[in-house]
Amino acid sequence: MPISAGPTLCKAMLYSPRFVSTNQCWQNLMKISKPRRRFLRQSITGTALAGAAGASLFATEPPQSSRKKPRFEISLAEWSLHKAIQGNLIKTLDFPRIARRTFGIGAIELVNTLLEVPTADYIVRLKRNAMDEGVGILLIMCDGEGALAHKDKKQRMKSVQSHTKWIDIAAELGCHSIRVNMRGEEKGTASSAVTIDDFVSRSVDAFSGLCQIAAKSQINIIIENHGGLSSNAEVLTRLIKSVNLPNLGTLPDFGNFDHGVDRYEGVRKLMPFAKGVSAKSHDFDPEGNETEIEYGQMMKIVLDEARFNGYVGIEFEGDKLEEYEGILATKRLLERFQ
């Protein structure tokens, strides 16, 4: 059951800064299925605590002009809530409101496969919901639209055409980019310098064509290290340099590297072309540090070495914490470096 069909009082408390009866809300929660009840309980508790903290800080908050400008902004990748969306606990149409009111985040990153019915009317509603909350939609992560690096040119061009609808949707939503995949390698490609050279060379026409189409709508094409040869920073940057167009860039992800690969060096190589950053997280120790990724080292590369000052997107993928808890833990960790 989508969240919009839930009890009125629970929905009001989850999404409104004006709280209703907590006792009544908990009574209504008990009537809902266990997974959905757990998600709502976390959201309600977090919203209430955030509201109380905000109220206590408001009176002592320094004037706007005296506040220190953050070194970067935090956004929220929709994939962080993919279990809740795929489990029909919430809808993508609710995402802007959840980002703003539950997590205090004013920018989001969509995933094309999580948009339920991306018709023209649906996109208008999603855009209106984001505008109503003052939430910016930064980009759309696009999967399942073919292999832009396929060895067959017809397949590459077919993939270019499949991506164009997302360029149009991104432009309508006010995004700056769509994230695409550098996919299409055959088994064993990574083991030979010759086959890697061929892979990069044949990819240039598709990515060049897609960038030229996107440029007409002032949209960037950004490639994430997202498995296969795209997780090889050397190969990915070779493609970027070969295409040599200003609206082609990277979306460095802290986590998507093969086992044994130096993820810090990989991100360092991708950052000169970055038009966004994906802060992957899975689990946290008692001090709030990510257990697999040294965020201090990673953020030094992003902020000090690359001097990046754009949006760093939370992308929680853990299994030990609920999605809600993982998002908040990642946000708290990133805030240390702002």
VOPAGU-2260 file (C-alpha; in pm, 1 decimal, decimal comma):
REM VOPAGU-2260
SITE   aa  ch    i         X         Y         Z
SITE  MET   A    0       0,0       0,0       0,0
SITE  PRO   A    1     148,4     336,6     -95,8
SITE  ILE   A    2     202,9     583,9     181,8
SITE  SER   A    3     -47,7     828,2      37,1
SITE  ALA   A    4    -327,9     587,5     122,9
SITE  GLY   A    5    -231,0     554,3     488,5
SITE  PRO   A    6    -404,4     694,5     796,8
SITE  THR   A    7    -447,4    1069,2     780,7
SITE  LEU   A    8    -298,1    1144,9    1121,1
SITE  CYS   A    9      16,5     941,2    1055,6
SITE  LYS   A   10      64,9    1101,7     717,9
SITE  ALA   A   11      16,7    1444,8     869,8
SITE  MET   A   12     275,1    1383,5    1136,9
SITE  LEU   A   13     523,3    1236,5     890,4
SITE  TYR   A   14     508,4    1523,3     646,0
SITE  SER   A   15     389,9    1829,0     837,0
SITE  PRO   A   16     589,8    2047,7    1076,2
SITE  ARG   A   17     271,7    2089,2    1281,7
SITE  PHE   A   18     235,2    1770,5    1483,3
SITE  VAL   A   19     -90,1    1590,4    1564,4
SITE  SER   A   20    -170,2    1357,7    1851,6
SITE  THR   A   21     119,1    1115,2    1891,3
SITE  ASN   A   22     -91,9     859,1    2075,5
SITE  GLN   A   23    -352,7     855,5    1800,7
SITE  CYS   A   24     -79,8     823,0    1539,5
SITE  TRP   A   25      70,9     518,1    1711,6
SITE  GLN   A   26    -275,6     358,2    1737,8
SITE  ASN   A   27    -322,8     400,7    1364,9
SITE  LEU   A   28      24,7     263,9    1298,6
SITE  MET   A   29     -67,1     -66,8    1463,4
SITE  LYS   A   30    -328,6    -125,3    1194,2
SITE  ILE   A   31     -65,4    -120,1     915,8
SITE  SER   A   32     147,8    -408,0     789,2
SITE  LYS   A   33     469,2    -470,3     984,8
SITE  PRO   A   34     725,8    -351,4     720,8
SITE  ARG   A   35     532,8     -34,6     649,0
SITE  ARG   A   36     468,8      25,8    1019,8
SITE  ARG   A   37     843,9       5,9    1087,9
SITE  PHE   A   38     923,5     253,6     810,0
SITE  LEU   A   39     660,2     501,3     930,5
SITE  ARG   A   40     765,4     466,1    1294,0
SITE  GLN   A   41    1123,0     556,8    1205,6
SITE  SER   A   42    1009,1     849,5     993,8
SITE  ILE   A   43     771,0     987,1    1254,7
SITE  THR   A   44    1025,7     962,2    1534,9
SITE  GLY   A   45    1295,5    1122,0    1320,8
SITE  THR   A   46    1065,7    1402,1    1205,3
SITE  ALA   A   47     958,1    1477,7    1561,0
SITE  LEU   A   48    1318,0    1488,6    1681,8
SITE  ALA   A   49    1421,7    1703,8    1388,5
SITE  GLY   A   50    1134,1    1939,6    1458,0
SITE  ALA   A   51    1224,6    1968,3    1825,2
SITE  ALA   A   52    1589,7    2029,7    1742,9
SITE  GLY   A   53    1494,1    2289,8    1487,8
SITE  ALA   A   54    1272,6    2469,0    1736,3
SITE  SER   A   55    1547,1    2483,5    1998,4
SITE  LEU   A   56    1803,7    2608,9    1751,6
SITE  PHE   A   57    1586,0    2871,3    1590,8
SITE  ALA   A   58    1615,7    3131,3    1863,5
SITE  THR   A   59    1994,0    3106,3    1885,2
SITE  GLU   A   60    2061,7    3076,1    1513,9
SITE  PRO   A   61    2312,0    3338,2    1392,8
SITE  PRO   A   62    2205,9    3592,6    1130,4
SITE  GLN   A   63    2209,3    3464,0     774,8
SITE  SER   A   64    2498,1    3689,5     677,9
SITE  SER   A   65    2721,1    3556,6     957,9
SITE  ARG   A   66    2671,0    3186,8     885,6
SITE  LYS   A   67    2964,1    3003,0     734,1
SITE  LYS   A   68    2887,5    2886,8     381,8
SITE  PRO   A   69    2913,8    2506,8     359,2
SITE  ARG   A   70    3195,8    2367,1     150,5
SITE  PHE   A   71    2946,1    2154,7     -41,2
SITE  GLU   A   72    2575,3    2076,8     -45,7
SITE  ILE   A   73    2411,4    1744,7      36,9
SITE  SER   A   74    2159,6    1576,0    -191,6
SITE  LEU   A   75    1971,8    1248,6    -158,6
SITE  ALA   A   76    1982,1     975,0    -421,1
SITE  GLU   A   77    1648,5     799,8    -464,0
SITE  TRP   A   78    1820,8     462,4    -465,6
SITE  SER   A   79    1869,1     508,9     -90,1
SITE  LEU   A   80    1494,1     442,1     -59,4
SITE  HIS   A   81    1456,5     181,3    -333,0
SITE  LYS   A   82    1340,3     -90,5     -91,8
SITE  ALA   A   83    1062,1     131,3      41,0
SITE  ILE   A   84     957,7     231,8    -310,4
SITE  GLN   A   85     973,4    -117,8    -456,4
SITE  GLY   A   86     788,2    -244,8    -150,2
SITE  ASN   A   87     505,7       6,1    -215,3
SITE  LEU   A   88     565,7     183,2     114,9
SITE  ILE   A   89     617,9     515,4     -61,3
SITE  LYS   A   90     603,3     654,7    -413,8
SITE  THR   A   91     850,5     858,9    -614,5
SITE  LEU   A   92     589,1    1135,9    -612,6
SITE  ASP   A   93     637,2    1148,5    -232,9
SITE  PHE   A   94    1015,3    1164,4    -259,4
SITE  PRO   A   95    1059,6    1545,1    -269,2
SITE  ARG   A   96     843,3    1583,2      40,7
SITE  ILE   A   97    1024,3    1305,4     227,6
SITE  ALA   A   98    1364,8    1449,6     138,0
SITE  ARG   A   99    1269,3    1793,8     267,1
SITE  ARG   A  100    1050,0    1720,9     567,5
SITE  THR   A  101    1190,2    1394,0     697,0
SITE  PHE   A  102    1560,0    1433,0     617,6
SITE  GLY   A  103    1599,9    1810,7     583,9
SITE  ILE   A  104    1752,9    1777,0     236,8
SITE  GLY   A  105    1669,3    2020,1     -43,2
SITE  ALA   A  106    1804,9    1839,9    -351,1
SITE  ILE   A  107    1735,3    1495,1    -491,6
SITE  GLU   A  108    1862,8    1253,6    -755,9
SITE  LEU   A  109    1606,6    1033,1    -930,4
SITE  VAL   A  110    1637,4     678,8   -1067,2
SITE  ASN   A  111    1452,3     613,4   -1392,4
SITE  THR   A  112    1348,4     260,0   -1294,1
SITE  LEU   A  113    1178,2     391,5    -977,7
SITE  LEU   A  114     947,9     633,6   -1161,6
SITE  GLU   A  115     619,8     444,0   -1162,8
SITE  VAL   A  116     458,4     581,1   -1480,7
SITE  PRO   A  117     671,9     857,5   -1636,6
SITE  THR   A  118     395,8    1003,6   -1852,0
SITE  ALA   A  119     374,5    1375,9   -1924,1
SITE  ASP   A  120     112,9    1423,5   -1649,7
SITE  TYR   A  121     322,1    1226,3   -1402,3
SITE  ILE   A  122     629,3    1440,3   -1470,9
SITE  VAL   A  123     423,1    1756,8   -1423,9
SITE  ARG   A  124     301,7    1628,3   -1085,6
SITE  LEU   A  125     652,9    1531,2    -978,3
SITE  LYS   A  126     786,4    1871,3   -1078,8
SITE  ARG   A  127     505,6    2047,8    -890,9
SITE  ASN   A  128     565,1    1838,0    -579,1
SITE  ALA   A  129     933,8    1927,9    -583,2
SITE  MET   A  130     861,3    2297,7    -637,0
SITE  ASP   A  131     607,0    2299,3    -353,3
SITE  GLU   A  132     876,0    2169,9    -116,9
SITE  GLY   A  133    1153,0    2390,4    -253,5
SITE  VAL   A  134    1346,3    2081,2    -358,5
SITE  GLY   A  135    1573,5    2079,7    -661,6
SITE  ILE   A  136    1590,9    1774,1    -887,2
SITE  LEU   A  137    1954,7    1745,8    -988,9
SITE  LEU   A  138    1977,8    1444,8   -1214,7
SITE  ILE   A  139    1822,6    1118,6   -1328,8
SITE  MET   A  140    2019,4     794,7   -1299,0
SITE  CYS   A  141    1933,5     593,9   -1610,6
SITE  ASP   A  142    1954,0     215,9   -1624,8
SITE  GLY   A  143    1813,0     -44,7   -1860,6
SITE  GLU   A  144    1836,4     164,2   -2177,4
SITE  GLY   A  145    2081,9     -45,4   -2375,0
SITE  ALA   A  146    2459,7     -64,0   -2404,7
SITE  LEU   A  147    2624,8     255,2   -2526,1
SITE  ALA   A  148    2951,8      65,0   -2570,7
SITE  HIS   A  149    2810,5    -237,2   -2754,5
SITE  LYS   A  150    3034,9    -382,4   -3026,1
SITE  ASP   A  151    2746,6    -355,1   -3275,3
SITE  LYS   A  152    2705,5       6,0   -3391,3
SITE  LYS   A  153    2332,8     -41,9   -3450,7
SITE  GLN   A  154    2291,9    -144,8   -3087,7
SITE  ARG   A  155    2491,9     157,7   -2971,6
SITE  MET   A  156    2277,3     395,5   -3174,4
SITE  LYS   A  157    1962,6     223,2   -3048,8
SITE  SER   A  158    2082,4     287,6   -2694,4
SITE  VAL   A  159    2143,4     655,4   -2778,6
SITE  GLN   A  160    1782,5     686,8   -2894,8
SITE  SER   A  161    1655,3     505,7   -2584,7
SITE  HIS   A  162    1829,4     760,7   -2362,4
SITE  THR   A  163    1691,3    1067,4   -2541,0
SITE  LYS   A  164    1352,8    1052,6   -2366,2
SITE  TRP   A  165    1533,2    1086,5   -2032,8
SITE  ILE   A  166    1714,9    1393,4   -2162,4
SITE  ASP   A  167    1374,9    1548,0   -2236,9
SITE  ILE   A  168    1238,7    1451,6   -1894,8
SITE  ALA   A  169    1551,4    1581,3   -1720,5
SITE  ALA   A  170    1519,1    1914,5   -1898,7
SITE  GLU   A  171    1152,5    1941,1   -1798,5
SITE  LEU   A  172    1236,4    1868,8   -1434,2
SITE  GLY   A  173    1519,4    2123,5   -1427,8
SITE  CYS   A  174    1799,5    1868,5   -1391,2
SITE  HIS   A  175    2158,0    1941,5   -1489,7
SITE  SER   A  176    2242,4    1583,2   -1594,5
SITE  ILE   A  177    2142,5    1229,4   -1667,3
SITE  ARG   A  178    2368,5     952,3   -1541,3
SITE  VAL   A  179    2433,4     677,7   -1795,7
SITE  ASN   A  180    2633,7     355,5   -1793,7
SITE  MET   A  181    2942,0     265,3   -1995,3
SITE  ARG   A  182    2837,5     -90,6   -2070,0
SITE  GLY   A  183    2878,5    -336,4   -2356,2
SITE  GLU   A  184    3209,6    -509,6   -2300,6
SITE  GLU   A  185    3240,8    -878,0   -2387,2
SITE  LYS   A  186    3373,4   -1135,2   -2146,1
SITE  GLY   A  187    3750,1   -1106,4   -2118,6
SITE  THR   A  188    3770,8    -751,4   -2254,1
SITE  ALA   A  189    3940,6    -623,3   -1940,6
SITE  SER   A  190    4226,6    -870,9   -1970,5
SITE  SER   A  191    4373,9    -731,1   -2291,8
SITE  ALA   A  192    4505,8    -384,9   -2376,2
SITE  VAL   A  193    4399,1    -437,5   -2738,0
SITE  THR   A  194    4037,7    -518,4   -2650,8
SITE  ILE   A  195    4024,3    -224,4   -2407,2
SITE  ASP   A  196    4148,7       6,0   -2683,2
SITE  ASP   A  197    3874,4    -123,1   -2912,5
SITE  PHE   A  198    3614,1     -82,2   -2638,4
SITE  VAL   A  199    3705,4     283,3   -2584,2
SITE  SER   A  200    3731,6     362,2   -2955,8
SITE  ARG   A  201    3393,8     215,3   -3046,8
SITE  SER   A  202    3225,1     393,6   -2753,6
SITE  VAL   A  203    3319,5     740,5   -2873,0
SITE  ASP   A  204    3052,4     770,3   -3143,8
SITE  ALA   A  205    2762,4     680,5   -2911,4
SITE  PHE   A  206    2869,4     907,0   -2626,8
SITE  SER   A  207    2952,0    1190,7   -2865,8
SITE  GLY   A  208    2611,9    1160,7   -3030,9
SITE  LEU   A  209    2429,6    1147,9   -2698,2
SITE  CYS   A  210    2620,3    1451,4   -2568,1
SITE  GLN   A  211    2536,6    1650,3   -2880,1
SITE  ILE   A  212    2166,7    1571,8   -2838,5
SITE  ALA   A  213    2179,4    1657,7   -2468,1
SITE  ALA   A  214    2361,3    1985,6   -2529,8
SITE  LYS   A  215    2055,6    2119,2   -2714,8
SITE  SER   A  216    1864,9    2092,7   -2386,2
SITE  GLN   A  217    2159,9    2209,2   -2172,8
SITE  ILE   A  218    2189,0    1866,5   -2011,9
SITE  ASN   A  219    2512,7    1692,9   -1913,6
SITE  ILE   A  220    2584,2    1325,4   -1972,4
SITE  ILE   A  221    2766,8    1183,6   -1672,5
SITE  ILE   A  222    2912,1     835,9   -1633,5
SITE  GLU   A  223    2935,6     663,7   -1297,2
SITE  ASN   A  224    3185,6     397,5   -1206,1
SITE  HIS   A  225    2910,6     137,7   -1202,6
SITE  GLY   A  226    3059,9    -202,6   -1270,2
SITE  GLY   A  227    3252,5    -359,4   -1555,4
SITE  LEU   A  228    3509,7    -141,2   -1729,9
SITE  SER   A  229    3337,7     171,5   -1602,2
SITE  SER   A  230    3481,8      85,5   -1260,3
SITE  ASN   A  231    3829,3     113,1   -1411,7
SITE  ALA   A  232    3905,5     483,1   -1371,0
SITE  GLU   A  233    4179,0     472,2   -1635,3
SITE  VAL   A  234    3938,6     340,3   -1899,4
SITE  LEU   A  235    3658,2     576,5   -1804,8
SITE  THR   A  236    3879,5     885,3   -1815,0
SITE  ARG   A  237    4021,9     775,3   -2151,4
SITE  LEU   A  238    3669,3     780,6   -2291,6
SITE  ILE   A  239    3598,1    1124,0   -2143,0
SITE  LYS   A  240    3914,8    1263,7   -2298,8
SITE  SER   A  241    3848,4    1095,5   -2633,4
SITE  VAL   A  242    3497,8    1241,8   -2663,8
SITE  ASN   A  243    3627,4    1579,6   -2545,8
SITE  LEU   A  244    3292,2    1753,8   -2507,2
SITE  PRO   A  245    3217,4    1989,6   -2217,7
SITE  ASN   A  246    2888,0    1825,3   -2123,7
SITE  LEU   A  247    3040,3    1479,3   -2072,9
SITE  GLY   A  248    3164,8    1411,9   -1723,0
SITE  THR   A  249    3176,2    1167,3   -1435,6
SITE  LEU   A  250    2976,0    1085,1   -1124,9
SITE  PRO   A  251    3243,3     935,6    -897,6
SITE  ASP   A  252    3096,1     680,0    -658,0
SITE  PHE   A  253    3287,3     604,0    -338,7
SITE  GLY   A  254    3194,9     237,2    -345,5
SITE  ASN   A  255    3169,8      96,4    -697,6
SITE  PHE   A  256    3518,9     -42,1    -745,5
SITE  ASP   A  257    3631,9    -400,9    -788,9
SITE  HIS   A  258    3775,4    -585,7    -491,8
SITE  GLY   A  259    4141,0    -503,0    -444,0
SITE  VAL   A  260    4123,1    -177,1    -640,8
SITE  ASP   A  261    4234,3     139,0    -460,9
SITE  ARG   A  262    3902,7     324,9    -441,4
SITE  TYR   A  263    4070,5     646,6    -327,3
SITE  GLU   A  264    4299,9     655,6    -626,6
SITE  GLY   A  265    4004,0     571,4    -849,9
SITE  VAL   A  266    3799,0     864,0    -719,4
SITE  ARG   A  267    4105,8    1089,7    -745,4
SITE  LYS   A  268    4131,5    1011,0   -1117,9
SITE  LEU   A  269    3759,7    1066,5   -1179,4
SITE  MET   A  270    3722,3    1392,2    -985,2
SITE  PRO   A  271    3870,1    1630,2   -1248,8
SITE  PHE   A  272    3569,0    1545,3   -1467,4
SITE  ALA   A  273    3308,3    1528,4   -1187,8
SITE  LYS   A  274    2973,2    1702,7   -1220,8
SITE  GLY   A  275    2846,1    1536,0    -904,9
SITE  VAL   A  276    2963,6    1294,0    -636,0
SITE  SER   A  277    2793,4     983,6    -499,6
SITE  ALA   A  278    2865,1     916,3    -132,5
SITE  LYS   A  279    2807,8     541,7    -105,6
SITE  SER   A  280    2751,4     395,2     240,2
SITE  HIS   A  281    2665,5      53,8     383,6
SITE  ASP   A  282    2727,5      35,1     758,1
SITE  PHE   A  283    2861,0     247,3    1044,2
SITE  ASP   A  284    3065,5     189,9    1358,6
SITE  PRO   A  285    2960,9     322,5    1703,7
SITE  GLU   A  286    3137,8     653,4    1630,8
SITE  GLY   A  287    2935,3     704,7    1314,3
SITE  ASN   A  288    3214,1     625,3    1068,5
SITE  GLU   A  289    3145,1     422,6     755,4
SITE  THR   A  290    3299,2      80,7     809,6
SITE  GLU   A  291    3427,9      20,8     454,6
SITE  ILE   A  292    3513,3     370,4     330,4
SITE  GLU   A  293    3739,0     619,6     504,6
SITE  TYR   A  294    3528,1     930,6     450,7
SITE  GLY   A  295    3796,2    1164,0     584,6
SITE  GLN   A  296    4038,3    1050,7     315,4
SITE  MET   A  297    3769,1    1047,6      47,2
SITE  MET   A  298    3637,5    1394,5     126,0
SITE  LYS   A  299    3992,1    1532,5     132,3
SITE  ILE   A  300    4026,6    1415,9    -227,8
SITE  VAL   A  301    3688,4    1564,7    -321,5
SITE  LEU   A  302    3717,5    1896,4    -139,0
SITE  ASP   A  303    4085,7    1977,4     -95,3
SITE  GLU   A  304    4246,9    1815,8    -397,3
SITE  ALA   A  305    3970,4    1852,2    -655,7
SITE  ARG   A  306    3822,2    2165,6    -493,2
SITE  PHE   A  307    3474,3    2035,8    -567,4
SITE  ASN   A  308    3197,9    2250,6    -416,0
SITE  GLY   A  309    2883,5    2108,4    -572,4
SITE  TYR   A  310    2640,5    1845,6    -444,9
SITE  VAL   A  311    2749,2    1525,6    -274,7
SITE  GLY   A  312    2464,1    1275,8    -293,9
SITE  ILE   A  313    2379,1    1027,8     -19,6
SITE  GLU   A  314    2346,2     677,1    -162,5
SITE  PHE   A  315    2286,2     432,7     120,7
SITE  GLU   A  316    2285,9      64,8      19,9
SITE  GLY   A  317    2328,5    -116,0     350,1
SITE  ASP   A  318    2142,5    -419,1     482,3
SITE  LYS   A  319    2211,1    -392,6     856,1
SITE  LEU   A  320    2038,9     -54,6     903,2
SITE  GLU   A  321    1694,5      35,2     777,5
SITE  GLU   A  322    1703,8     277,9     484,1
SITE  TYR   A  323    1578,2     565,3     700,2
SITE  GLU   A  324    1850,3     511,8     962,1
SITE  GLY   A  325    2121,3     467,9     699,6
SITE  ILE   A  326    2031,4     793,6     525,7
SITE  LEU   A  327    2047,7     987,1     851,5
SITE  ALA   A  328    2377,5     822,7     948,1
SITE  THR   A  329    2529,9     914,5     611,6
SITE  LYS   A  330    2399,4    1270,1     639,0
SITE  ARG   A  331    2551,1    1312,6     985,0
SITE  LEU   A  332    2883,0    1180,6     858,1
SITE  LEU   A  333    2889,1    1414,8     557,2
SITE  GLU   A  334    2798,4    1713,1     774,7
SITE  ARG   A  335    3128,5    1673,9     958,6
SITE  PHE   A  336    3308,4    1787,9     642,7
SITE  GLN   A  337    3087,1    2080,4     546,2
